[in-house]
Amino acid sequence: MSTTSSPTVVVHAGKSFWKSWAFRGMAIILGFSVLLNMGLYATFRDYFARSPEVSERFLSGNSSTTQRIAVLRVSGTIMPPLTERIIRQIEVAAEDERVKGVLLTIDSPGGFVADSHQIYHALEKLRAKKPISIQMKRLAASGGYYIAMGAGTKGQIFAEPTTWTGSIGVIIPRYDMSELVEKIGVSSDPLKTGEFKDALSPFHPLTEAERKVWEEILNQSFEQFIELIDTNRDTLDREQARKLATGQIYTARDARANGMIDEIGFEEDALAALQKSLKLDQVRVVEYRSQPQLVDLLLGSRTENVTAAQWQALVDATTPRAMFLFSWLPGLPQSPAL
């Protein structure tokens, strides 16, 4: 009976032996995999974005160093959804300890007063933590120049040789269609609760009282613009800024002569100067990009974005542009960009 039971014991022991070693092997492989993945993440963590809304792309420099310069781009009319996206990029740059400095590139005819100031305010908070430089491209006018003041007195402003900037001032577009309305026999009779509720209606001329109200609103925004230039440009005081604030566009050469910018140069020149001021031998230059969010698609913001794009195209179509163009056709407006 012992001879029949003995092999059974040996077989069970063999199975236990192999199960034990299989378990140990799997544990060793799992542990090695975890360590390997941790090592890979540590090595390539620079490629992972700090925010789900903002991604980054390597532009130039040393890809292995952790010290970086972030390039943020304002392109198109300053209005939603660009406003929220650029503000979030500014916040990410401020929170990322690896970012030692920021280059903001601007290619914009301007935009809404409130949006321009929101971006400026975000830049003001950023520059309290790390330096900002500005590089102007084709156009950095009105609200585009306004946000350039976010670099502060210590930040440099570069403009390309063909950049147009300036257009310092505020405008509320308005049409007076009252004579046309009379000719076609249409009358406007709105029901309103106050004298100024339809002050900007195109169906009647502005009264003197209405004009005074809106002039005061415009003047307050204008004085805020002048104050920002006085505060953020060591090369300009309040009176000098006021003399330049005729709504005129200035070339890069004239802007530099008037103290509106610091240097004429391209993006690589601005980056080199910023790296030198940061005293960094090696730096990784990355470009921030805003990512479309799942909630945008779920909430149907695609329609809103189409509406915004149409408005931006309309604004761009009314923006003067110089061209080196061999054609009898006018240039088509570029969709996304005071």
Solvent accessible surface area in square Angstrom, and as a share of the most:
residue,aa,sasa,rsa
1,M,204,0.91
2,S,84,0.54
3,T,109,0.63
4,T,101,0.59
5,S,58,0.37
6,S,58,0.38
7,P,75,0.47
8,T,71,0.42
9,V,101,0.58
10,V,98,0.56
11,V,82,0.47
12,H,112,0.50
13,A,60,0.46
14,G,30,0.29
15,K,118,0.50
16,S,68,0.44
17,F,105,0.44
18,W,174,0.61
19,K,146,0.62
20,S,44,0.29
21,W,130,0.45
22,A,57,0.44
23,F,151,0.63
24,R,125,0.45
25,G,26,0.25
26,M,137,0.61
27,A,51,0.40
28,I,121,0.61
29,I,122,0.62
30,L,120,0.60
31,G,31,0.30
32,F,132,0.55
33,S,42,0.27
34,V,75,0.43
35,L,123,0.61
36,L,90,0.45
37,N,87,0.45
38,M,123,0.55
39,G,36,0.35
40,L,87,0.43
41,Y,124,0.47
42,A,49,0.38
43,T,95,0.55
44,F,96,0.40
45,R,106,0.39
46,D,11,0.06
47,Y,124,0.47
48,F,106,0.44
49,A,45,0.35
50,R,140,0.51
51,S,5,0.03
52,P,107,0.68
53,E,61,0.27
54,V,4,0.02
55,S,32,0.20
56,E,35,0.16
57,R,106,0.39
58,F,75,0.31
59,L,51,0.26
60,S,49,0.32
61,G,56,0.54
62,N,48,0.25
63,S,50,0.32
64,S,92,0.59
65,T,23,0.13
66,T,57,0.33
67,Q,64,0.28
68,R,0,0.00
69,I,1,0.00
70,A,0,0.00
71,V,0,0.00
72,L,0,0.00
73,R,70,0.26
74,V,1,0.01
75,S,56,0.36
76,G,0,0.00
77,T,3,0.02
78,I,0,0.00
79,M,14,0.06
80,P,58,0.36
81,P,37,0.23
82,L,29,0.14
83,T,1,0.00
84,E,100,0.45
85,R,95,0.35
86,I,1,0.01
87,I,36,0.18
88,R,68,0.25
89,Q,13,0.06
90,I,3,0.01
91,E,70,0.32
92,V,6,0.03
93,A,0,0.00
94,A,19,0.15
95,E,106,0.48
96,D,1,0.01
97,E,148,0.66
98,R,26,0.10
99,V,2,0.01
100,K,75,0.32
101,G,0,0.00
102,V,0,0.00
103,L,0,0.00
104,L,0,0.00
105,T,4,0.02
106,I,0,0.00
107,D,20,0.11
108,S,0,0.00
109,P,24,0.15
110,G,3,0.03
111,G,19,0.18
112,F,88,0.37
113,V,51,0.29
114,A,60,0.47
115,D,13,0.07
116,S,0,0.00
117,H,63,0.28
118,Q,88,0.39
119,I,0,0.00
120,Y,9,0.03
121,H,90,0.40
122,A,8,0.06
123,L,0,0.00
124,E,66,0.30
125,K,121,0.51
126,L,1,0.01
127,R,67,0.25
128,A,90,0.70
129,K,137,0.58
130,K,21,0.09
131,P,58,0.36
132,I,3,0.01
133,S,7,0.05
134,I,0,0.00
135,Q,0,0.00
136,M,0,0.00
137,K,42,0.18
138,R,144,0.52
139,L,11,0.06
140,A,0,0.00
141,A,5,0.04
142,S,4,0.03
143,G,0,0.00
144,G,0,0.00
145,Y,0,0.00
146,Y,2,0.01
147,I,0,0.00
148,A,0,0.00
149,M,1,0.01
150,G,0,0.00
151,A,5,0.04
152,G,7,0.07
153,T,71,0.41
154,K,199,0.84
155,G,8,0.08
156,Q,69,0.31
157,I,3,0.01
158,F,12,0.05
159,A,0,0.00
160,E,27,0.12
161,P,74,0.47
162,T,99,0.58
163,T,0,0.00
164,W,66,0.23
165,T,0,0.00
166,G,0,0.00
167,S,28,0.18
168,I,1,0.01
169,G,15,0.14
170,V,35,0.20
171,I,127,0.64
172,I,58,0.29
173,P,109,0.68
174,R,69,0.25
175,Y,167,0.63
176,D,78,0.40
177,M,75,0.33
178,S,15,0.09
179,E,128,0.57
180,L,92,0.46
181,V,10,0.06
182,E,137,0.61
183,K,164,0.69
184,I,111,0.56
185,G,67,0.64
186,V,78,0.45
187,S,100,0.65
188,S,55,0.36
189,D,123,0.64
190,P,66,0.41
191,L,179,0.89
192,K,96,0.41
193,T,140,0.81
194,G,34,0.33
195,E,108,0.48
196,F,84,0.35
197,K,150,0.64
198,D,28,0.14
199,A,3,0.02
200,L,62,0.31
201,S,19,0.12
202,P,41,0.26
203,F,87,0.36
204,H,48,0.21
205,P,77,0.48
206,L,35,0.17
207,T,68,0.40
208,E,121,0.54
209,A,41,0.32
210,E,6,0.03
211,R,107,0.39
212,K,139,0.59
213,V,54,0.31
214,W,65,0.23
215,E,82,0.37
216,E,92,0.41
217,I,77,0.39
218,L,48,0.24
219,N,79,0.41
220,Q,113,0.50
221,S,26,0.17
222,F,42,0.17
223,E,67,0.30
224,Q,66,0.29
225,F,1,0.00
226,I,0,0.00
227,E,85,0.38
228,L,16,0.08
229,I,0,0.00
230,D,48,0.25
231,T,81,0.47
232,N,3,0.01
233,R,12,0.04
234,D,118,0.61
235,T,73,0.42
236,L,9,0.04
237,D,71,0.37
238,R,87,0.32
239,E,101,0.45
240,Q,86,0.38
241,A,0,0.00
242,R,83,0.30
243,K,160,0.68
244,L,20,0.10
245,A,13,0.10
246,T,100,0.58
247,G,39,0.38
248,Q,93,0.41
249,I,64,0.33
250,Y,14,0.05
251,T,61,0.35
252,A,0,0.00
253,R,190,0.69
254,D,66,0.34
255,A,0,0.00
256,R,117,0.43
257,A,88,0.68
258,N,56,0.29
259,G,11,0.11
260,M,0,0.00
261,I,5,0.02
262,D,40,0.21
263,E,59,0.27
264,I,63,0.32
265,G,5,0.05
266,F,91,0.38
267,E,29,0.13
268,E,114,0.51
269,D,60,0.31
270,A,0,0.00
271,L,22,0.11
272,A,62,0.48
273,A,30,0.23
274,L,6,0.03
275,Q,48,0.21
276,K,168,0.71
277,S,79,0.51
278,L,37,0.18
279,K,180,0.76
280,L,28,0.14
281,D,132,0.68
282,Q,98,0.44
283,V,6,0.03
284,R,4,0.01
285,V,6,0.04
286,V,0,0.00
287,E,12,0.05
288,Y,7,0.03
289,R,115,0.42
290,S,35,0.23
291,Q,72,0.32
292,P,100,0.63
293,Q,50,0.22
294,L,125,0.62
295,V,77,0.44
296,D,41,0.21
297,L,115,0.57
298,L,131,0.65
299,L,140,0.70
300,G,38,0.36
301,S,17,0.11
302,R,174,0.63
303,T,98,0.57
304,E,117,0.53
305,N,56,0.29
306,V,76,0.44
307,T,81,0.47
308,A,13,0.10
309,A,36,0.28
310,Q,118,0.52
311,W,107,0.37
312,Q,8,0.04
313,A,30,0.23
314,L,102,0.51
315,V,37,0.21
316,D,4,0.02
317,A,62,0.48
318,T,105,0.61
319,T,21,0.12
320,P,101,0.63
321,R,80,0.29
322,A,75,0.58
323,M,98,0.44
324,F,210,0.88
325,L,100,0.50
326,F,210,0.88
327,S,61,0.39
328,W,222,0.78
329,L,99,0.49
330,P,114,0.72
331,G,34,0.33
332,L,157,0.78
333,P,64,0.40
334,Q,98,0.43
335,S,68,0.44
336,P,69,0.43
337,A,10,0.07
338,L,24,0.12
